[in-house]
Amino acid sequence: MTSPDSPNSADSPRPTPAGTPHATPATTAQVLEASSAMLRGGLWPAVVVAVLAAVVAGLLAGVTGVVAAVVGAVVVIGVCSLGPLVMRWTAAADPMVVMAAALVSMMGKLGLLLVVFLVLQALEVVDTRIAALALGPTAIAFIVGEVIAYARKPGPTIAV
C-alpha cells in the first residue's frame, strides 16, 4: 500500500523531472492574458493599415495592386500573429522558457517572411514591390499595436 505522499499514489500529481521548468497557475494566467492583449492589440491596427494599403495600391496599380497589397498584408498578419500564439502555446512553461520561445519565434518570423517573399517573387504571381509596400507598414502597425497593448495591460508584468 502506498502513502498519500508517495509518488506512486494515484491522487498525487506526476513528479516533474529534476530541472524541468514549469510555471505557477498565476504566471500561466499572466502569460495568457498578455498574449491575448498583444494579439488583439496588434491585429486591429494591422488590419486598418492593410485596408489603407490596399486602397492606395488600387489607386496606383489597379486590381493587380490590390491583390498584391492584400497578399502582402495577409502574409505579414499571419506571420506576426505567431509571436503571441507561441506565448500562448508555452504559457505553462517557466517564464524564461516563454521568453526564449518568443525570441526564437521572432527570428523564425523574420526567416519565414524572407522565404515567403522570395517564393512570391520567384513565382511572379504578385507584384512584390507593391506587396512589400503593404507588408512594411502593416508589420510596423502590428508591432506598435502589440507593444501599446502590452504596456496598457493592467496588472503586474510576468513575475519570475
Secondary structure, 3 states (H helix, E strand, C coil): CCCCCCCCCCCCCCCCCCCCCCCCHHHHHHHHHHHHHHHHHHHHHHHHHHHHHHHHHHHHHHHHHHHHHHHHHHHHHHHHCHHHHHHHHCCCCCHHHHHHHHHHHHHHHHHHHHHHHHHHHHHCCCCHHHHHHHHHHHHHHHHHHHHHHHHHCCCCCCCC
